[in-house]
């Protein structure tokens, strides 16, 4: 590899490193940790799927998904009543 292409690769890697570091620092996390998870439909598919709700931290609203009845994660709500639509955001 020539000195010119080595220098180009070093600059390219530096730019990519800065870009990904900056993006990671600007990522938002919610104070309520359970709302930071993606919806998980669980491991039981033989029980039938029931409609549930999860908080989508990117859309900043609750969305419906279908839950299989077993396991999953805590970002799962039976109804929309009493759910925090205005969740606190913390910077990483």
C-alpha positions in Angstrom: 0.0 0.0 0.0 1.4 3.4 -0.9 1.9 6.2 1.6 -0.8 8.2 -0.1 -3.4 5.4 0.2 -2.3 4.7 3.8 -2.8 8.4 4.7 -6.3 8.4 3.0 -7.3 5.3 5.0 -6.1 6.9 8.2 -8.2 10.0 7.5 -11.2 7.9 6.5 -11.1 5.8 9.7 -10.7 9.0 11.8 -13.8 10.6 10.2 -15.8 7.4 10.7 -14.7 7.2 14.4 -15.7 10.8 15.0 -19.0 10.3 13.3 -20.0 7.1 15.2 -18.8 8.6 18.5 -20.8 11.7 18.0 -23.9 9.7 17.1 -23.6 7.5 20.2 -23.3 10.5 22.4 -26.5 12.1 21.0 -28.6 9.0 21.5 -31.5 9.5 23.8 -32.4 7.1 26.5 -35.6 7.4 28.6 -35.5 7.6 32.4 -38.0 4.7 32.6 -35.7 2.0 31.4 -38.5 -0.4 30.4 -39.5 2.0 27.6 -36.0 1.8 26.0 -36.6 -1.8 24.8 -38.0 -2.8 21.4 -41.2 -4.7 21.6 -40.7 -8.4 22.3 -43.6 -10.7 21.3 -42.3 -13.5 23.6 -41.5 -17.1 23.0 -44.9 -18.8 23.2 -46.6 -18.8 19.8 -49.1 -21.6 20.6 -51.2 -19.6 23.0 -52.4 -17.2 20.4 -51.3 -13.6 20.1 -53.0 -10.8 22.1 -52.8 -7.1 21.2 -50.6 -5.1 23.6 -48.9 -1.7 23.6 -45.3 -0.6 23.8 -43.6 2.8 23.9 -41.7 3.6 20.8 -38.9 5.9 21.9 -38.1 7.0 18.4 -41.7 7.9 17.4 -42.3 9.3 21.0 -45.6 7.5 21.2 -47.2 4.2 22.1 -47.8 1.6 19.3 -49.6 -1.7 19.2 -48.0 -5.1 18.8 -49.0 -8.7 19.3 -47.7 -10.6 22.3 -47.5 -14.4 22.4 -48.0 -14.7 26.1 -44.6 -15.8 27.5 -41.5 -13.9 28.5 -40.8 -10.8 26.4 -39.7 -7.6 28.2 -41.2 -4.9 30.4 -42.1 -2.6 27.5 -45.5 -4.1 27.3 -48.8 -2.6 28.4 -52.3 -4.0 28.3 -54.0 -0.7 27.7 -53.0 2.9 27.0 -54.6 4.2 30.1 -52.2 5.7 32.6 -49.1 5.3 30.4 -46.6 8.0 30.3 -46.9 9.8 27.0 -44.4 12.5 28.1 -41.4 10.5 29.3 -38.3 12.1 30.5 -35.3 11.9 28.2 -31.7 11.7 29.4 -28.6 12.1 27.2 -25.9 9.5 27.2 
